[in-house]
Amino acid sequence: MHKKFYPYMAMAMAMASDRHFLLGRPKMTEQQRKRYEEYQCERAHRLNPVDLSEREFVINGEAIMAHDKKTARKIYQRRHGKK
């Protein structure tokens, strides 16, 4: 390469960097952002499926997975019996 520095080369590099080497993503509209977030959510569920019908309930320090609180109490009673 040449060791000489030409001003027009610097100008050409500066102009090219504005168009071709912008950092970051272009701004998304609200609709595009919502679509992107929905896609990310669907992709995450495809990669790591989660059963959203059950939740975790804590009864007397014991974590129980169940659909609702009533079912969780029944499961707890079945495990520990009546006192």
C-alpha positions as CSV (number, residue, x, y, z in Angstrom):
1,M,0.0,0.0,0.0
2,H,1.0,3.6,-0.5
3,K,2.3,5.4,2.5
4,K,1.0,8.7,1.2
5,F,-2.3,10.0,2.6
6,Y,-4.7,11.6,0.1
7,P,-7.5,13.8,1.4
8,Y,-10.0,12.6,-1.2
9,M,-9.4,9.0,0.0
10,A,-10.4,10.1,3.5
11,M,-13.5,11.8,2.2
12,A,-14.5,8.7,0.2
13,M,-14.1,6.5,3.2
14,A,-16.1,8.9,5.4
15,M,-18.9,9.0,2.9
16,A,-19.0,5.2,2.5
17,S,-19.0,4.6,6.2
18,D,-22.2,6.6,6.6
19,R,-24.1,4.4,4.3
20,H,-22.5,0.9,4.7
21,F,-21.2,0.7,8.2
22,L,-23.9,2.0,10.4
23,L,-24.0,0.4,13.8
24,G,-27.2,-0.9,15.3
25,R,-30.4,-1.9,13.7
26,P,-32.8,0.4,11.8
27,K,-35.7,1.7,13.9
28,M,-38.7,-0.5,13.9
29,T,-42.3,0.6,13.9
30,E,-44.6,-0.4,16.7
31,Q,-46.3,-3.0,14.5
32,Q,-42.9,-4.5,13.5
33,R,-41.7,-4.6,17.1
34,K,-44.8,-6.4,18.2
35,R,-44.5,-9.0,15.4
36,Y,-40.8,-9.5,16.3
37,E,-41.6,-10.0,20.0
38,E,-44.4,-12.5,19.2
39,Y,-42.0,-14.4,16.9
40,Q,-39.3,-14.5,19.7
41,C,-41.9,-15.8,22.2
42,E,-43.1,-18.5,19.8
43,R,-39.5,-19.5,19.0
44,A,-38.7,-19.7,22.7
45,H,-41.7,-22.0,23.3
46,R,-40.7,-24.2,20.4
47,L,-37.2,-24.6,21.7
48,N,-38.2,-25.1,25.3
49,P,-41.9,-26.1,25.6
50,V,-43.5,-25.2,28.9
51,D,-46.9,-26.4,30.2
52,L,-48.7,-23.1,30.8
53,S,-51.8,-24.8,32.2
54,E,-50.1,-25.6,35.5
55,R,-48.7,-23.2,38.1
56,E,-46.6,-23.8,41.2
57,F,-48.4,-23.4,44.6
58,V,-46.6,-23.5,47.9
59,I,-48.5,-25.2,50.7
60,N,-46.8,-25.5,54.1
61,G,-43.4,-25.0,52.5
62,E,-44.0,-27.7,49.8
63,A,-44.1,-26.7,46.2
64,I,-46.9,-28.4,44.2
65,M,-47.6,-28.1,40.5
66,A,-51.3,-27.9,39.9
67,H,-54.0,-26.2,37.7
68,D,-55.5,-24.2,40.6
69,K,-55.3,-23.8,44.4
70,K,-58.1,-26.3,45.1
71,T,-56.3,-29.1,43.2
72,A,-53.0,-28.2,44.9
73,R,-54.7,-28.7,48.3
74,K,-56.1,-32.1,47.2
75,I,-52.7,-33.2,46.1
76,Y,-51.2,-32.1,49.4
77,Q,-53.9,-34.0,51.3
78,R,-53.3,-37.1,49.3
79,R,-49.5,-36.9,49.9
80,H,-49.7,-36.3,53.7
81,G,-53.0,-37.7,54.7
82,K,-55.3,-36.3,57.4
83,K,-53.8,-35.3,60.7
